Amino acid sequence: MLFSNNKAMSTKEINGHTHTQYQRDTYELEEAESRAKAYYEWLDTRRTVRDISDKPVSKQLIKDLIMAGSTAPSGAHKQPWTFCAVASPEIKKAIRAAAEKEEYESYHGRMSERWLDDLKPIGTDWDKPFLDEAPWLVIVFKRIYEVIDGEKRNNYYVNESVGIACGMIISAIHRAGLVTLTHTPSPMNFLTKILGRPENERPYLLLPIGYPQDEVYVPNLRRKPLEEVAVFYE
């Protein structure tokens, strides 16, 4: 059964600031459990996909995905993120060239043998064609601080806040029937230079976004079961 709160919105002052009454639908336990299980089972179909089609994706769709990510909670509601959406072929080509340079160095000296062995089941290497094949790249920057009226003001829980925002946009991408992968070439300073980002921003994550190619194969991996990821204290 759905419990809908249709009361008129009200406000109250707390610490001198206006707070708006929170309203949303709630469900009886059986329905809530059913919805939670269905959401998990749907989200469990999400996979990292590197074979991304060049089929066009609208700018409006990317805007809505970004705004979904931007609903994430953040320290003191500072929303310390910038989503840079790139469709320009020239910029994507420059990003791919710079990323592959760093990735080549990583695969040929920076990574330990254990790391390389752990990557073998995934099948990755330094070649990153998805960086200019995907119709959009969304590069997420974390905002370490803001400059307000000439004063530097630090943001709070920046890594945690931006990480949650990334998780939410990834879920939204899956919801839209698109695919992505979490790409973190290291170091990523070249993204700051190519995109001309300000000093208060640091590159955090690169998400190529698009439709999957007609035929895609992904590693036959196993996700950990509940008993390996959770501990209950009752």
NUVOTI-343955 format. One record per residue (C-alpha): residue number from 0; x, y, z. Coordinates in Angstrom, 3 decimals, padded with zeros to 6 digits, m for minus. Example, Ala and Ser with C-alpha at 12.3 -4.5 7.8 and 13.67 -1.06 7.14 Angstrom:
<nodes>
<node pos="0" px="012.300" py="m004.500" pz="007.800"/>
<node pos="1" px="013.670" py="m001.060" pz="007.140"/>
</nodes>
This chain:
<nodes>
<node pos="0" px="000.000" py="000.000" pz="000.000"/>
<node pos="1" px="001.194" py="003.471" pz="m000.882"/>
<node pos="2" px="001.089" py="006.134" pz="001.809"/>
<node pos="3" px="001.101" py="009.527" pz="000.134"/>
<node pos="4" px="001.642" py="012.705" pz="002.095"/>
<node pos="5" px="m000.517" py="015.300" pz="000.359"/>
<node pos="6" px="m000.487" py="017.892" pz="003.108"/>
<node pos="7" px="000.160" py="021.471" pz="002.169"/>
<node pos="8" px="003.850" py="022.350" pz="002.310"/>
<node pos="9" px="004.879" py="024.253" pz="005.400"/>
<node pos="10" px="008.083" py="025.925" pz="006.543"/>
<node pos="11" px="009.761" py="026.705" pz="009.838"/>
<node pos="12" px="012.760" py="028.693" pz="010.940"/>
<node pos="13" px="015.715" py="026.722" pz="012.373"/>
<node pos="14" px="018.848" py="028.604" pz="013.449"/>
<node pos="15" px="017.614" py="031.591" pz="011.512"/>
<node pos="16" px="017.216" py="029.663" pz="008.233"/>
<node pos="17" px="014.044" py="028.517" pz="006.503"/>
<node pos="18" px="013.412" py="024.760" pz="006.408"/>
<node pos="19" px="010.755" py="023.229" pz="004.155"/>
<node pos="20" px="008.637" py="020.330" pz="005.316"/>
<node pos="21" px="009.854" py="017.056" pz="003.822"/>
<node pos="22" px="007.253" py="015.076" pz="001.897"/>
<node pos="23" px="007.433" py="011.864" pz="m000.069"/>
<node pos="24" px="005.632" py="008.563" pz="m000.610"/>
<node pos="25" px="006.193" py="005.668" pz="001.774"/>
<node pos="26" px="005.121" py="002.008" pz="001.534"/>
<node pos="27" px="004.014" py="m000.819" pz="003.776"/>
<node pos="28" px="006.789" py="m003.252" pz="004.628"/>
<node pos="29" px="005.929" py="m005.933" pz="002.054"/>
<node pos="30" px="005.806" py="m003.388" pz="m000.779"/>
<node pos="31" px="008.977" py="m001.703" pz="000.443"/>
<node pos="32" px="010.832" py="m005.035" pz="000.491"/>
<node pos="33" px="009.548" py="m005.873" pz="m002.993"/>
<node pos="34" px="010.669" py="m002.525" pz="m004.383"/>
<node pos="35" px="014.099" py="m002.801" pz="m002.756"/>
<node pos="36" px="014.647" py="m006.298" pz="m004.145"/>
<node pos="37" px="013.499" py="m005.271" pz="m007.618"/>
<node pos="38" px="015.840" py="m002.280" pz="m007.585"/>
<node pos="39" px="018.775" py="m004.449" pz="m006.494"/>
<node pos="40" px="018.045" py="m007.062" pz="m009.175"/>
<node pos="41" px="017.788" py="m004.353" pz="m011.833"/>
<node pos="42" px="020.968" py="m002.616" pz="m010.682"/>
<node pos="43" px="022.757" py="m005.964" pz="m010.606"/>
<node pos="44" px="022.394" py="m006.092" pz="m014.407"/>
<node pos="45" px="024.684" py="m003.065" pz="m014.707"/>
<node pos="46" px="028.106" py="m003.828" pz="m016.134"/>
<node pos="47" px="031.169" py="m001.823" pz="m017.026"/>
<node pos="48" px="031.249" py="m001.634" pz="m020.828"/>
<node pos="49" px="034.259" py="m000.556" pz="m022.881"/>
<node pos="50" px="032.793" py="m001.235" pz="m026.326"/>
<node pos="51" px="030.751" py="001.942" pz="m026.683"/>
<node pos="52" px="028.946" py="002.839" pz="m029.906"/>
<node pos="53" px="029.295" py="006.218" pz="m031.609"/>
<node pos="54" px="025.491" py="006.362" pz="m031.886"/>
<node pos="55" px="024.439" py="009.927" pz="m030.980"/>
<node pos="56" px="023.195" py="010.754" pz="m027.491"/>
<node pos="57" px="021.346" py="014.029" pz="m027.031"/>
<node pos="58" px="022.724" py="016.899" pz="m025.007"/>
<node pos="59" px="019.442" py="017.016" pz="m023.074"/>
<node pos="60" px="019.921" py="013.413" pz="m021.957"/>
<node pos="61" px="023.425" py="014.226" pz="m020.704"/>
<node pos="62" px="022.072" py="017.282" pz="m018.869"/>
<node pos="63" px="019.479" py="015.151" pz="m017.080"/>
<node pos="64" px="022.085" py="012.534" pz="m016.140"/>
<node pos="65" px="024.317" py="015.231" pz="m014.692"/>
<node pos="66" px="021.457" py="016.697" pz="m012.694"/>
<node pos="67" px="020.650" py="013.228" pz="m011.349"/>
<node pos="68" px="024.226" py="012.939" pz="m010.120"/>
<node pos="69" px="024.030" py="016.413" pz="m008.660"/>
<node pos="70" px="021.186" py="015.389" pz="m006.340"/>
<node pos="71" px="023.789" py="013.602" pz="m004.205"/>
<node pos="72" px="024.195" py="014.615" pz="m000.560"/>
<node pos="73" px="027.318" py="016.623" pz="000.196"/>
<node pos="74" px="029.141" py="018.104" pz="003.177"/>
<node pos="75" px="027.250" py="021.230" pz="004.321"/>
<node pos="76" px="025.430" py="021.090" pz="000.950"/>
<node pos="77" px="028.426" py="022.611" pz="m000.824"/>
<node pos="78" px="027.994" py="020.316" pz="m003.853"/>
<node pos="79" px="031.760" py="020.324" pz="m004.471"/>
<node pos="80" px="031.699" py="018.987" pz="m008.027"/>
<node pos="81" px="031.863" py="020.133" pz="m011.621"/>
<node pos="82" px="030.683" py="017.851" pz="m014.432"/>
<node pos="83" px="032.470" py="018.683" pz="m017.702"/>
<node pos="84" px="030.580" py="017.182" pz="m020.660"/>
<node pos="85" px="032.660" py="016.808" pz="m023.823"/>
<node pos="86" px="031.258" py="016.017" pz="m027.266"/>
<node pos="87" px="033.905" py="017.860" pz="m029.320"/>
<node pos="88" px="035.824" py="015.331" pz="m031.472"/>
<node pos="89" px="038.962" py="017.457" pz="m031.226"/>
<node pos="90" px="038.892" py="017.593" pz="m027.439"/>
<node pos="91" px="038.071" py="013.883" pz="m027.158"/>
<node pos="92" px="041.008" py="013.094" pz="m029.442"/>
<node pos="93" px="043.333" py="015.195" pz="m027.269"/>
<node pos="94" px="042.050" py="013.501" pz="m024.113"/>
<node pos="95" px="042.569" py="010.043" pz="m025.614"/>
<node pos="96" px="046.142" py="010.844" pz="m026.685"/>
<node pos="97" px="047.068" py="012.193" pz="m023.249"/>
<node pos="98" px="045.295" py="009.386" pz="m021.381"/>
<node pos="99" px="046.928" py="006.665" pz="m023.456"/>
<node pos="100" px="050.343" py="008.191" pz="m022.835"/>
<node pos="101" px="049.807" py="007.923" pz="m019.079"/>
<node pos="102" px="048.228" py="004.481" pz="m019.361"/>
<node pos="103" px="051.129" py="003.160" pz="m021.434"/>
<node pos="104" px="053.532" py="004.288" pz="m018.716"/>
<node pos="105" px="051.362" py="002.615" pz="m016.095"/>
<node pos="106" px="051.168" py="m000.706" pz="m017.901"/>
<node pos="107" px="054.895" py="m000.646" pz="m018.692"/>
<node pos="108" px="056.465" py="000.188" pz="m015.367"/>
<node pos="109" px="054.204" py="001.949" pz="m012.873"/>
<node pos="110" px="051.942" py="m000.988" pz="m012.050"/>
<node pos="111" px="053.183" py="m003.857" pz="m009.917"/>
<node pos="112" px="053.140" py="m007.410" pz="m011.265"/>
<node pos="113" px="050.375" py="m008.266" pz="m008.807"/>
<node pos="114" px="048.267" py="m005.378" pz="m010.112"/>
<node pos="115" px="048.808" py="m006.457" pz="m013.701"/>
<node pos="116" px="047.876" py="m010.042" pz="m012.791"/>
<node pos="117" px="044.679" py="m008.817" pz="m011.113"/>
<node pos="118" px="043.752" py="m006.958" pz="m014.314"/>
<node pos="119" px="044.198" py="m009.956" pz="m016.618"/>
<node pos="120" px="040.640" py="m011.319" pz="m016.053"/>
<node pos="121" px="039.300" py="m007.869" pz="m016.969"/>
<node pos="122" px="041.229" py="m007.788" pz="m020.234"/>
<node pos="123" px="042.282" py="m004.136" pz="m020.145"/>
<node pos="124" px="045.413" py="m002.523" pz="m021.570"/>
<node pos="125" px="046.718" py="000.967" pz="m022.354"/>
<node pos="126" px="044.664" py="001.320" pz="m025.569"/>
<node pos="127" px="041.487" py="003.338" pz="m024.835"/>
<node pos="128" px="039.414" py="003.680" pz="m028.040"/>
<node pos="129" px="036.238" py="004.463" pz="m026.081"/>
<node pos="130" px="037.676" py="007.901" pz="m025.288"/>
<node pos="131" px="036.979" py="009.186" pz="m028.780"/>
<node pos="132" px="034.360" py="006.651" pz="m029.891"/>
<node pos="133" px="031.811" py="007.389" pz="m027.152"/>
<node pos="134" px="029.542" py="010.322" pz="m028.108"/>
<node pos="135" px="030.127" py="011.991" pz="m024.741"/>
<node pos="136" px="032.795" py="012.080" pz="m022.085"/>
<node pos="137" px="031.769" py="013.410" pz="m018.694"/>
<node pos="138" px="034.777" py="014.347" pz="m016.595"/>
<node pos="139" px="033.978" py="014.852" pz="m012.925"/>
<node pos="140" px="036.110" py="017.400" pz="m011.076"/>
<node pos="141" px="036.145" py="017.780" pz="m007.321"/>
<node pos="142" px="036.105" py="021.338" pz="m006.020"/>
<node pos="143" px="038.593" py="021.535" pz="m003.160"/>
<node pos="144" px="037.623" py="025.073" pz="m002.230"/>
<node pos="145" px="035.597" py="028.049" pz="m003.444"/>
<node pos="146" px="036.650" py="031.655" pz="m003.841"/>
<node pos="147" px="033.872" py="033.938" pz="m002.605"/>
<node pos="148" px="034.398" py="037.707" pz="m002.515"/>
<node pos="149" px="038.112" py="037.110" pz="m002.860"/>
<node pos="150" px="038.179" py="034.761" pz="000.152"/>
<node pos="151" px="039.241" py="031.106" pz="m000.101"/>
<node pos="152" px="036.723" py="028.809" pz="001.594"/>
<node pos="153" px="037.362" py="025.079" pz="001.851"/>
<node pos="154" px="034.647" py="022.561" pz="001.054"/>
<node pos="155" px="033.881" py="019.648" pz="003.377"/>
<node pos="156" px="034.061" py="015.886" pz="002.813"/>
<node pos="157" px="034.928" py="016.531" pz="m000.809"/>
<node pos="158" px="036.027" py="013.016" pz="m001.814"/>
<node pos="159" px="033.053" py="011.407" pz="m000.096"/>
<node pos="160" px="030.562" py="013.843" pz="m001.613"/>
<node pos="161" px="031.939" py="013.560" pz="m005.147"/>
<node pos="162" px="032.137" py="009.775" pz="m004.866"/>
<node pos="163" px="028.439" py="009.598" pz="m003.994"/>
<node pos="164" px="027.577" py="011.919" pz="m006.902"/>
<node pos="165" px="029.506" py="009.641" pz="m009.262"/>
<node pos="166" px="027.621" py="006.605" pz="m008.009"/>
<node pos="167" px="024.317" py="008.350" pz="m008.581"/>
<node pos="168" px="025.118" py="009.422" pz="m012.142"/>
<node pos="169" px="026.300" py="005.884" pz="m012.938"/>
<node pos="170" px="022.944" py="004.555" pz="m011.710"/>
<node pos="171" px="021.146" py="007.179" pz="m013.820"/>
<node pos="172" px="023.169" py="006.170" pz="m016.890"/>
<node pos="173" px="022.042" py="002.582" pz="m016.391"/>
<node pos="174" px="018.450" py="003.758" pz="m015.938"/>
<node pos="175" px="018.611" py="005.539" pz="m019.305"/>
<node pos="176" px="019.692" py="002.358" pz="m021.088"/>
<node pos="177" px="023.205" py="003.654" pz="m021.696"/>
<node pos="178" px="026.570" py="002.287" pz="m020.606"/>
<node pos="179" px="029.727" py="003.709" pz="m019.109"/>
<node pos="180" px="032.940" py="002.792" pz="m017.349"/>
<node pos="181" px="034.900" py="004.421" pz="m014.563"/>
<node pos="182" px="038.156" py="005.575" pz="m016.124"/>
<node pos="183" px="040.900" py="006.987" pz="m013.911"/>
<node pos="184" px="044.137" py="007.428" pz="m015.869"/>
<node pos="185" px="046.887" py="008.279" pz="m013.423"/>
<node pos="186" px="047.972" py="010.985" pz="m013.124"/>
<node pos="187" px="044.990" py="012.941" pz="m014.489"/>
<node pos="188" px="046.398" py="016.481" pz="m014.439"/>
<node pos="189" px="046.229" py="016.606" pz="m018.243"/>
<node pos="190" px="042.447" py="016.880" pz="m017.975"/>
<node pos="191" px="042.786" py="020.129" pz="m016.038"/>
<node pos="192" px="044.993" py="021.548" pz="m018.788"/>
<node pos="193" px="042.984" py="020.333" pz="m021.770"/>
<node pos="194" px="039.688" py="021.566" pz="m020.324"/>
<node pos="195" px="041.118" py="024.756" pz="m018.838"/>
<node pos="196" px="039.745" py="024.143" pz="m015.364"/>
<node pos="197" px="040.515" py="026.538" pz="m012.476"/>
<node pos="198" px="042.963" py="025.989" pz="m009.637"/>
<node pos="199" px="040.291" py="024.950" pz="m007.136"/>
<node pos="200" px="039.292" py="021.874" pz="m009.177"/>
<node pos="201" px="040.974" py="018.466" pz="m009.400"/>
<node pos="202" px="040.041" py="015.691" pz="m011.871"/>
<node pos="203" px="038.283" py="012.847" pz="m010.072"/>
<node pos="204" px="036.710" py="010.494" pz="m012.624"/>
<node pos="205" px="036.163" py="010.189" pz="m016.376"/>
<node pos="206" px="032.938" py="008.606" pz="m017.627"/>
<node pos="207" px="032.543" py="007.774" pz="m021.338"/>
<node pos="208" px="028.791" py="007.600" pz="m021.978"/>
<node pos="209" px="026.872" py="006.091" pz="m024.860"/>
<node pos="210" px="025.019" py="003.075" pz="m026.176"/>
<node pos="211" px="026.743" py="m000.314" pz="m026.217"/>
<node pos="212" px="028.004" py="m001.588" pz="m029.537"/>
<node pos="213" px="025.894" py="m004.227" pz="m031.289"/>
<node pos="214" px="027.959" py="m007.098" pz="m029.924"/>
<node pos="215" px="029.573" py="m006.698" pz="m026.512"/>
<node pos="216" px="031.321" py="m009.213" pz="m024.286"/>
<node pos="217" px="032.155" py="m008.512" pz="m020.649"/>
<node pos="218" px="034.216" py="m010.547" pz="m018.174"/>
<node pos="219" px="032.310" py="m013.387" pz="m016.533"/>
<node pos="220" px="032.863" py="m012.025" pz="m013.061"/>
<node pos="221" px="031.202" py="m012.867" pz="m009.743"/>
<node pos="222" px="029.948" py="m010.205" pz="m007.381"/>
<node pos="223" px="030.446" py="m010.901" pz="m003.699"/>
<node pos="224" px="027.381" py="m012.333" pz="m001.912"/>
<node pos="225" px="025.777" py="m010.584" pz="001.034"/>
<node pos="226" px="027.742" py="m012.477" pz="003.671"/>
<node pos="227" px="031.005" py="m011.189" pz="002.180"/>
<node pos="228" px="030.001" py="m007.524" pz="002.103"/>
<node pos="229" px="027.817" py="m007.036" pz="005.156"/>
<node pos="230" px="027.840" py="m007.668" pz="008.901"/>
<node pos="231" px="024.617" py="m007.422" pz="010.933"/>
<node pos="232" px="024.507" py="m006.571" pz="014.660"/>
<node pos="233" px="021.118" py="m007.424" pz="016.185"/>
</nodes>
